[in-house]
Amino acid sequence: MIARPRASLVVAALLLAGLASAAAASDRYAVEFRARSGGLLGHTYVAYGPIDGDGRLHRARYAGFYPSGILSQTPLLAVMVTPASVGAETWDRTKPTEMVYRRELSARAYTHLDGEVRALRQTRPFWHLLFYNCNSFAADVAESMGLRAPSTLELPKDFVQGLYVLNKRARPRLVYAEAVGKGAGGRVQEAPDMLFLRTIRDPRRPDE
């Protein structure tokens, strides 16, 4: 008769601990500057959102700078100015990444980042390989966060790695922190700034 109330208290304590852990995880955010193959020389874009309890981006938002119109599908894209827009492509979710720089954000920094991306949607109407390309967009996003940006004329994977090198906050022992999942539901290794090759997705949520 006495053991039952104690068992109930243990169950209640475990439930409260789980709720507290979930609440804490929901207050954690990150932005990932990503490079993937595709297009003329590859592509740079950003993904940002809350971090779940396993250290993965959850309900991520995607933003990249993409040429549009008939020139975007021709070799003339390499030399001509063409209309463009800020948005996302299916390949951003499905194509393997070549380099990823993840940076943890506070809730305030995340809100600021989201506002900056919305503003850039309204102010960047034209794309050019040399003057304003996908790296340039990612550089604008980075600089709005107070980060330094490398040359925008580098290949996307080199640009992303350069962002990490210029802005990492980790201690020397974490200069290169590779994110490794430990199977379905396993936690991802975490650090304030991380550089890794593949986007770590939750196998239970393959479309995020």
C-alpha positions in Angstrom: 0.0 0.0 0.0 2.9 2.4 0.8 4.9 1.6 -2.4 2.1 2.8 -4.8 2.3 6.5 -3.8 6.1 6.4 -4.0 5.9 4.8 -7.5 3.4 7.5 -8.6 5.8 10.2 -7.3 8.6 8.6 -9.3 6.5 8.6 -12.5 5.4 12.2 -12.0 9.0 13.3 -11.4 10.1 11.5 -14.6 7.3 13.2 -16.6 8.3 16.6 -15.2 11.9 16.0 -16.1 11.0 15.0 -19.6 8.8 18.1 -20.1 11.6 20.3 -18.7 14.1 18.7 -21.1 11.8 19.3 -24.1 11.2 22.9 -23.1 15.0 23.5 -22.9 15.5 21.9 -26.3 12.8 24.1 -27.8 14.7 27.2 -26.7 17.9 26.1 -28.6 18.5 27.2 -32.2 21.1 27.0 -34.9 21.9 28.2 -38.4 23.7 26.0 -40.9 25.5 27.5 -43.9 25.5 24.6 -46.4 27.3 23.8 -49.7 26.0 21.2 -52.1 26.5 20.3 -55.7 24.3 21.5 -58.5 24.2 24.4 -61.0 27.3 25.7 -62.6 29.7 25.4 -59.7 27.7 24.2 -56.8 25.4 26.1 -54.5 25.4 27.7 -51.0 22.3 28.2 -48.9 21.3 28.4 -45.3 19.0 26.3 -43.1 18.0 27.5 -39.7 15.6 26.4 -37.0 15.2 25.0 -33.5 17.4 22.1 -32.3 15.6 19.0 -31.1 16.6 16.9 -28.1 19.0 14.9 -30.2 20.9 17.9 -31.5 19.3 18.0 -35.0 17.6 20.8 -36.8 13.9 20.5 -36.5 11.3 22.2 -38.7 14.2 23.9 -40.5 13.7 26.9 -42.8 15.7 27.1 -46.0 16.9 30.2 -47.9 19.1 30.5 -50.9 19.6 32.9 -53.8 18.6 31.5 -57.1 18.7 32.8 -60.7 15.4 32.6 -62.5 14.1 33.2 -66.1 15.3 31.7 -69.3 19.0 32.5 -68.9 19.2 30.4 -65.7 19.0 27.3 -67.8 21.7 28.3 -70.3 25.5 28.8 -70.4 24.9 32.5 -70.7 24.2 32.5 -66.9 28.0 32.6 -66.5 28.3 36.1 -68.0 24.8 37.7 -67.9 22.8 39.4 -65.2 19.5 37.6 -64.6 16.5 38.0 -62.4 16.7 36.1 -59.1 14.8 35.4 -55.9 15.4 34.2 -52.4 13.8 30.9 -51.6 14.4 27.2 -51.5 14.7 24.3 -54.0 13.9 20.6 -53.6 17.6 19.9 -53.9 18.3 21.8 -50.8 16.4 19.1 -48.9 17.4 16.1 -50.9 21.0 16.6 -52.4 23.9 15.5 -50.1 25.8 18.4 -48.7 29.6 18.9 -49.4 30.3 21.2 -46.4 28.2 22.5 -43.5 29.0 25.1 -40.9 26.6 25.0 -38.0 26.5 27.8 -35.5 24.4 27.8 -32.3 22.0 30.8 -31.8 20.2 32.3 -28.9 16.4 32.8 -29.3 17.1 36.5 -29.8 19.7 35.9 -32.5 17.4 33.4 -34.2 14.6 36.0 -34.4 17.0 38.6 -35.8 18.2 36.1 -38.4 14.7 35.3 -39.5 13.9 39.0 -40.0 17.1 39.6 -42.0 16.3 36.7 -44.4 12.8 38.1 -44.9 14.3 41.6 -45.6 16.8 40.1 -48.2 13.9 38.6 -50.1 12.8 42.1 -50.9 16.1 43.7 -51.8 18.1 41.2 -54.0 16.3 41.0 -57.4 19.3 40.2 -59.6 21.9 37.4 -59.8 25.4 37.5 -61.4 28.2 35.0 -61.1 30.8 37.6 -60.1 28.8 40.6 -58.6 26.1 38.9 -56.5 25.8 35.1 -56.3 24.6 32.5 -53.8 27.8 33.0 -51.7 27.0 36.7 -51.7 23.6 36.0 -50.2 25.0 33.7 -47.5 27.7 36.4 -46.8 24.9 39.0 -46.3 23.2 36.6 -43.9 26.4 36.0 -42.0 27.3 39.7 -41.8 23.8 40.5 -40.5 24.7 38.2 -37.6 28.0 40.1 -37.0 30.2 37.4 -38.6 33.0 37.9 -41.0 32.7 36.5 -44.5 35.4 35.2 -46.9 35.6 36.0 -50.6 32.3 35.3 -52.4 34.2 34.2 -55.5 35.2 30.9 -53.9 33.6 27.5 -54.6 30.6 27.0 -52.2 32.3 24.3 -50.1 35.4 26.5 -49.7 33.3 29.5 -48.9 31.5 27.6 -46.1 34.7 26.3 -44.7 36.1 29.8 -44.8 33.1 31.1 -42.8 33.9 28.5 -40.1 37.6 29.4 -39.9 36.9 33.1 -39.6 34.2 32.8 -37.0 34.6 29.7 -34.9 34.2 30.2 -31.1 35.2 26.7 -30.1 38.3 26.0 -28.0 41.4 24.6 -29.9 40.3 21.0 -29.0 37.1 21.6 -30.9 38.5 23.4 -33.9 37.1 20.6 -36.1 34.0 19.0 -34.6 32.5 16.4 -36.9 28.8 15.8 -36.3 28.2 12.1 -36.0 24.8 10.5 -35.4 24.6 7.3 -33.3 21.8 5.6 -35.2 18.1 6.4 -35.2 17.3 8.5 -32.2 20.9 8.9 -31.2 22.3 12.3 -30.1 24.5 14.3 -32.4 27.8 15.5 -31.1 27.5 19.2 -30.4 29.7 22.3 -30.1 29.0 26.1 -30.4 30.6 26.0 -33.9 30.8 22.9 -36.0 32.1 22.0 -39.4 31.1 18.7 -41.1 30.6 17.2 -44.5 27.1 15.7 -44.3 23.9 17.2 -43.0 22.8 15.1 -40.0 19.1 14.3 -40.5 16.8 12.4 -38.2 15.9 9.1 -40.1 12.5 9.4 -38.5 12.0 12.8 -40.3 13.8 12.3 -43.6 12.1 15.3 -45.3 13.3 17.9 -42.8 
